[in-house]
Amino acid sequence: MHKVSLVRVKKGIKVKIVEISAGKLASSRLSSLGLRVGGCVIKISAFALKGPITVKIGSTTLALGHGMAEKIIVDSRPELCK
C-alpha cells in the first residue's frame, strides 16, 4: 500500500501525509489542527459505518469526521516516518 486515503489505512500504522485534496477552508482547518503535508500521523482507530477516525500527531490525539479523513492522502511506507 502506498498512496491511499487515511480512511483505508489499518489502525496502528504510522503514515506520512502526502496530499490534502480539499478546498482552501478545509485545508486551512486541517493545517490548524497540525495535519500538514509532510507530517506523520498514527491511525489509532476507526468506527464502523463511516464514523470518526482517530489519529495521533506527536502527543496530540484528534478525531476527524470520515469525510474529512477521506481527503487526506497518505503514504504508508515505513521508511518515510521514522
C-alpha positions as a Markdown table, in Angstrom:
| # | Residue | x | y | z |
|---|---|---|---|---|
| 1 | Met | 0.0 | 0.0 | 0.0 |
| 2 | His | 1.5 | 3.4 | -1.0 |
| 3 | Lys | -0.7 | 6.4 | -1.6 |
| 4 | Val | -4.2 | 5.9 | -0.2 |
| 5 | Ser | -6.8 | 7.8 | 1.8 |
| 6 | Leu | -6.3 | 7.9 | 5.5 |
| 7 | Val | -9.7 | 6.0 | 5.8 |
| 8 | Arg | -8.2 | 2.9 | 4.1 |
| 9 | Val | -5.2 | 2.6 | 6.5 |
| 10 | Lys | -5.3 | -0.1 | 9.2 |
| 11 | Lys | -5.2 | 1.1 | 12.8 |
| 12 | Gly | -1.8 | 1.3 | 14.4 |
| 13 | Ile | 0.0 | 2.2 | 11.2 |
| 14 | Lys | 2.2 | 5.3 | 11.0 |
| 15 | Val | 1.8 | 7.2 | 7.8 |
| 16 | Lys | 3.1 | 10.3 | 6.1 |
| 17 | Ile | 0.7 | 12.9 | 4.7 |
| 18 | Val | 1.5 | 13.4 | 1.0 |
| 19 | Glu | -1.6 | 15.4 | -0.1 |
| 20 | Ile | -4.7 | 17.0 | 1.2 |
| 21 | Ser | -7.3 | 17.1 | -1.6 |
| 22 | Ala | -9.7 | 19.6 | 0.0 |
| 23 | Gly | -10.7 | 23.2 | -0.6 |
| 24 | Lys | -8.9 | 26.2 | 1.0 |
| 25 | Leu | -11.2 | 26.3 | 4.0 |
| 26 | Ala | -10.9 | 22.6 | 4.8 |
| 27 | Ser | -7.1 | 22.6 | 4.1 |
| 28 | Ser | -6.7 | 25.6 | 6.5 |
| 29 | Arg | -8.7 | 23.8 | 9.2 |
| 30 | Leu | -6.7 | 20.6 | 8.9 |
| 31 | Ser | -3.4 | 22.7 | 9.0 |
| 32 | Ser | -4.5 | 24.5 | 12.1 |
| 33 | Leu | -5.0 | 21.0 | 13.7 |
| 34 | Gly | -1.5 | 20.0 | 12.8 |
| 35 | Leu | -2.3 | 17.9 | 9.8 |
| 36 | Arg | 0.0 | 19.2 | 7.1 |
| 37 | Val | 1.7 | 17.7 | 4.0 |
| 38 | Gly | 4.9 | 16.1 | 5.1 |
| 39 | Gly | 3.7 | 15.4 | 8.6 |
| 40 | Cys | 3.5 | 11.9 | 10.1 |
| 41 | Val | 0.4 | 10.5 | 11.9 |
| 42 | Ile | -0.6 | 7.2 | 13.5 |
| 43 | Lys | -4.1 | 6.0 | 12.9 |
| 44 | Ile | -5.4 | 4.9 | 16.3 |
| 45 | Ser | -9.0 | 3.8 | 15.5 |
| 46 | Ala | -11.9 | 4.0 | 13.1 |
| 47 | Phe | -15.6 | 3.4 | 13.8 |
| 48 | Ala | -17.9 | 1.4 | 11.7 |
| 49 | Leu | -20.3 | 2.8 | 9.2 |
| 50 | Lys | -18.3 | 5.9 | 8.3 |
| 51 | Gly | -17.8 | 7.1 | 11.8 |
| 52 | Pro | -14.9 | 9.3 | 13.0 |
| 53 | Ile | -11.2 | 8.4 | 12.5 |
| 54 | Thr | -8.9 | 8.9 | 15.4 |
| 55 | Val | -5.2 | 9.9 | 14.7 |
| 56 | Lys | -2.3 | 10.8 | 16.9 |
| 57 | Ile | 0.2 | 13.6 | 15.9 |
| 58 | Gly | 3.0 | 13.7 | 18.4 |
| 59 | Ser | 1.3 | 13.8 | 21.8 |
| 60 | Thr | -2.0 | 15.1 | 20.4 |
| 61 | Thr | -4.9 | 12.8 | 19.6 |
| 62 | Leu | -7.6 | 14.1 | 17.1 |
| 63 | Ala | -10.9 | 12.7 | 15.9 |
| 64 | Leu | -11.7 | 13.5 | 12.3 |
| 65 | Gly | -15.0 | 13.0 | 10.5 |
| 66 | His | -15.0 | 10.3 | 7.9 |
| 67 | Gly | -15.4 | 12.8 | 5.0 |
| 68 | Met | -12.5 | 14.9 | 6.2 |
| 69 | Ala | -10.2 | 11.9 | 6.7 |
| 70 | Glu | -11.1 | 10.7 | 3.2 |
| 71 | Lys | -9.5 | 13.9 | 1.8 |
| 72 | Ile | -6.1 | 13.2 | 3.5 |
| 73 | Ile | -3.9 | 11.2 | 1.2 |
| 74 | Val | -1.1 | 9.3 | 2.9 |
| 75 | Asp | 1.9 | 7.0 | 2.1 |
| 76 | Ser | 2.4 | 4.1 | 4.5 |
| 77 | Arg | 6.0 | 3.1 | 3.5 |
| 78 | Pro | 7.7 | 2.6 | 6.9 |
| 79 | Glu | 11.0 | 4.3 | 5.8 |
| 80 | Leu | 9.1 | 7.7 | 5.3 |
| 81 | Cys | 8.3 | 8.2 | 9.0 |
| 82 | Lys | 11.0 | 7.2 | 11.5 |
